[in-house]
Structure formats: C-alpha cells, structure tokens
C-alpha cells in the first residue's frame, strides 16, 4: 500500500458520498487509501480488501509473537506446532 497523496486522497465525507464508486475504484487501482474527513477531522480510512487482509494478518502475527515472548519469559515453552494453532 502506498502513502496517501495529501492533495487527492484526503476528501470530505460529502465528496466521498457523491463519488463513492469512483473513489473505491481508485483505492483498488492505485493502491492508495482514501482518508475521509468531516468538519476538517479524519473520520475514516478506506483501504482495499487486500490491504485490510494484510493488516489483519500482520496484527495476528505480532500478537502471537508477543504472547510467545511473554510465555517464554514465564517459562511456559511450547513447540512450533502449538504456537501457530
């Protein structure tokens, strides 16, 4: 995923509503998220399904690693097969 373009990828909610289909295509085609604002503040981010899946996967891996490190410090060691269940 690329970094949002400050000029094109930060849009007011009203603009997003009026051009939702076009903006959804752009998110997928250009691989850049769109930041939606309301009253000048960010209220949401639209990302492609592939990027979302990637974020969820990375979050899960980081969580498992942190849990494993905590367990290792407590002396609760498991083999590799158990760790990834």
N, C-alpha and C positions, 0 to 999 in steps of 0.2 A: 504494500500500500504506500502510495506517495503522500507527502505532506500536503495539506490543503493549500490552495492558492488563495492568498488573502483577498485578492480582487474579485475572483469568480466563485469561490467555494464557501463564502460566508454570506448567507442570504436571509432576509427577513421571512418570518413564517408566512406572511401573506403572499410573497413571491413564490415560495415553495409550493403553497397550495395551488396557485394559479398555473404553475408549470411543473407539477409533480412528475408526470410521466417522462418529460424531457430530462429532468434532473436525475431521475432514477436510472435512465439510460446512461447519462453522463457518469454517474458513480461507477457503473459497471464497465463502461467503455474506457474511461480514463484512469480507473483505479485510484481515484482520489475521493475522500469523504467530503460530505457537504455538512457544514455547521449551520444549524438553523437558529436564528435569533428572534427574540421578542422583546420589544422595548430596549433594544441595544444590548441585551444579555443573551448569552448562549443558552438554549433550552433543549437542544438535541443535536445528535450527530447521526447522519445516515451513512452507512457503510455497506459494501457489497456482502452478500451471503458468504462468499469465500473468505473475506477478511474477518467477518464475525466468527466463523468456524475456527479460523486460525487463532483469534484472540481467546476463545473458549478453551481450545486445546492447550495453548501456552499457559493459561491460568491454571489449568488442571495439572500440568507438568510441574509448574512452580510449587503448587500446593503439595503435591506428592513428595517433592524433594524436601520441602521444609518439614513436612511431617516425618519423613525419614531421618532427617538430621536431628530432630527432637527425640525421636525414638532411639537413635544411636547414642545420643548423649545420656539417655536414661538407661542404657544397657539393654534395650529391647530390640535386638537384631533379628531380621527375617531374611530369608533367601530372596533372590531376584523374582521368582515366580509369584510369591506372595505380595511383593511390593507393588506389582503392576496389576493386581486384581481389582 
